[in-house]
Amino acid sequence: MASPSIKLNDGQSIPQVGLGVWQTPPEDTERAAATALSAGYRHIDTAAAYGNEREVGQAVAKSGLARQDVYVTTKLWNADHGYDSTRRAFDASMDRLGLDYLDLYLIHWPVPAQNAFVDTFKAFADLRDQGRIRSIGVSNFEPEHLRTLVDATGIVPAVNQIELHPRLQQEELREVHAQLGIATEAWSPLGQGSLLENPAVTTVAEAHGKTPAQVLI
């Protein structure tokens, strides 16, 4: 399978389709990621909170693919917000992944009560400027969080990864993304599997000779 790429606002590109390993047990992650890479996937998405970064790194290392041909995303967890703690958390993630650089680093959640995501993103920007990250972005940010971040740092995130599927279309948030030039990345595009047997989805799939998952993606 071949996946087209999306150009981001920083000039980098991200494969349009990737494998997310949320809720994949560590003991199953290496095999799942290796199978995906063998099938043609070139983007693996993990997070510190998933507990399976090490296994993703092992799958990439054993894949036989050149490093530049595999796009890897991971995410900073809520407890690690703040400039110095972000840098420590990033180092820990990279040690587990076994990579020299990261393609995309995301703030997993804004956690506005901590009032620290601006400092966190400043650390992201410094790591990017040092060549340790190619692109920096966020996840689960609402419009007010995005505006606060851009106003405070002058940097527009490359990506906001949000829950997005036919039953949660996020029109207002996607409009803000369009205005700011942020790529919308969907997590749970299959509705955590709940939409695979939805009659509207299966009808479209049958009409076009596709699977329900292909229609949703």
Buried (B, 14 or more C-beta within 10 A) or exposed (E): EEBEBBEBBBEBBBBEBBBBBBEBEBEEBBEBBBEBBEEEBBBBBBBBBBBBBBBBBBBBBEBEEEEEEBBBBBBBBBEBBBBEBBBEBBEEBBEBBEBEBBBBBBBBBBBEEBEBBBBBBBBBBBBBEEEBBBBBBBBBBBBEBBEBBBEEBEBBBBBBBBBBBEEEEBEEBBEBBEEBEBBBBBBBBBBEEEBBEBEEBBEBBEEEEEBBBEBBE
